[in-house]
Amino acid sequence: MALAETEPSLSQSIERMINPLAISSEPGAAVVPRDAHERNALSQFERLVSGLSARFINLPAAEVDAVFRESLRDVVLNMAIDRASLSQFVAGETHFRTRHSWAVPGVTPVSVSNSTRSYPWVRAQAKAGMPIVFARLADLPPEAGVDRESYRKIGLRSHIGQPIVVAGQLFGILGFGCILRERAWSNDDLERTRLLADIFAHALARVRAQEELARAAGFERLTSGILASLLVAPTDAEDDIVVQGLQRIGAFMRAERVTLWERIPEQRDFRRSYQWCATSSLPAEPSIPGNLPWLGGRLSAGCVVRFSDLTQLPVEAHDDLPSLRAAKIRSLLAVPISVHDAVVGAFTIASTVEQCDWPDSAVSGAELLAKVFATLSERQSMQGLKQAAEIEAALWRERLAHLVRVHTVGEMSVALAHEITQPLGAIENYALAARRRAGAKTPDMARIVDLLDKVVGQATRAGDVVSRMRGMARRHDLDPKEIDVERAIGECAEMLKAECEAREIRVEFDVSDHELRVVADEIHLQQVIMNLLRNAMQAMGDTGSGVAKVITIAIGSDASDEVSVQIADRGPGIADNDIERVFESFYSTKSDGLGVGLAICRRLIEAHGGRLWAIHNPGGGAIFRFTLPAAHANA
């Protein structure tokens, strides 16, 4: 049964949660506000909550500023206050940064900038999950003297500040203020501001998830570009390519210094091998471990080190602090570089201007980049070895295949974000419903358990989406096994379902009436299928409005004990002189293509004993067809 059919309406839920004046004579009786004024106020607040929820459901990260300002405006007008602000606490400090603010005419919004005003009492209250409420500044307790003066400087006379918790961590404060007059706050005001803070917290959590996905995809594209540059770079240009890569990393991470370190064999010492600095005026970077013994020890042990502020360093790092301060390092992310489980170097990103909070996705991205530089280290160390050419060829062939998978996942980030948003929204709805029922005087535990089971189911659904993508991007050892071809292709089509719907493309299947199996590495087989399907989708983007956007996937077998798969599109097709050239390395008919996808696909199919080729589609467009030996033919 749909959630909407079993859960109370928005109006009922808000009345039960936030209207202390509502009365009912018995369970199940209608909720009746006392008078028309209260009923009208509740209706207006319902519309505010409904409007905010609708805006925040699929809020793109790029539109956050405009939507949040508009939402704060609606809050101010609905609650008849003078100003509303969304502020974020600065890590390790007692002040906070105003992210968004809106005020009525005649009142100045809070400056959207780093604030130097301190709020130690407010921070302590928020960390304890307590709201900050005063009808006049004189009501603040004696221990809030510093905060009182900070509030006075921004003109606040009456205020409610509700803590905002995002992903289990205190994000900041949603503030509701009166500047033109003092105001006594009712219980209704407190409950409604708490509900609004929850709504903003859920929106921030969604935006943060989108930003994490975008950052992860950005890292993957950055990694792909650097690795592709190294692949085609001549030996004498390698140093320049590496430094250019470090510059791109610094720009992406908004850092002023990016350094590659080489570990001296048999020692704990690291020496700089490559470095990029935003400006030559930066202080000299301290040595590892000479000036940074604690950091050197952690990197030698294979541990990642990250801090957004020097105050986050442990007591054991005391000896490192003078050198870090002298180098004006505010934030640092340091990742060891390992080859065959041995630390051979390190990769550091340092910010000297702004404080950078390094999220988990930044660490994962830096680790991915470290793997690229580990590959570079392997390549350099193999030079001069007796069989270097053969070993290097095998190594880089797998690196190139991995590059294509990473690039594909990066391109799919928008579709991935869209597909994950749906289960996340369902999780939120079920969790809120469970929380409402748990707060009842006689909780319906059976219904609560049912709602929690639905939360688990949706979380599993979201996890499956991520796992499929992670499987595509992960490096792995070759693992040939018997595979159902139709199932493998179906999983690929499912991963691309959201993107096909966004492009208004229909996928049709023409399959055999019996199961067809091959012996192959499943990741490599799906890599080929995904690449061919995405090429077909991109080709369909160039069709005219009168052409049906259809991709046909045909799976069959023939008398030669081969399984055949063909993917046909109705795009503009391939020019006669390009029908074979599209399989050449680094040749692409797309302006933004790497030119390695089809070359790798052909190599992967041939490595499994099959063939891959392209032909013209008689109905317009192109057909890519490949064959693989049937499983029984390999027996």
Buried (B, 14 or more C-beta within 10 A) or exposed (E): EEEEEEBBEEBBBBBBBBBEBBEEEEEEEEBEBEEEEBBEBBEEBBEBBEBBBEBBEEBEBEEBEEBBBBBBBBBBBBBEBBBBBBBBBBEEBBBBBBBBBBBBEEBEBBEBEEBEBBBBBBBBBBEEEEBBBBBBBEEBEEEBEBBBEBBEEBBBBBBBBBBBBBEEEBBBBBBBBBBEEBBEBEEBBBBBBBBBBBBBBBBBBBBBBBBBBBBBBBBBBBBBBBBBBBBEBEEEEBEEBBBBBBBBBBEBBEBBBBBBBBBEEEEBBBEEBBBBBBEEEBEEBBBBBEBBBBBBBBBBEEEBBBBBBBEEBEEEBEEBEEBBEEBBBBBBBBBBBBBEEEBBBBBBBBBBEEBBEBBEBBBBBBBBBBBBBBBBBBBEEBEEEEEEEEBBEEBBBBBBBBBBBBBBBBBBBBBBBBBBBBBBBBBBBBBBBBEBBBEEEEEEEEBBEBBBEBBEEBBEBBEEBEEBBEBBBEEEEEEBEEBBBBEBBBBBBEBBEBBBEEBEBEBEEEBBEEEBBBBBBBBBBBBBBBBBBBBBBBBBEEBEEEBEBBBBBBBBBEEEEBBBBBBBBBBBBBEEEBBEEBBBBEBBBEEEBBBBBBBBBBBBBEBBBBEBBBEBBEEBBBBBBBBBBBBEBBE
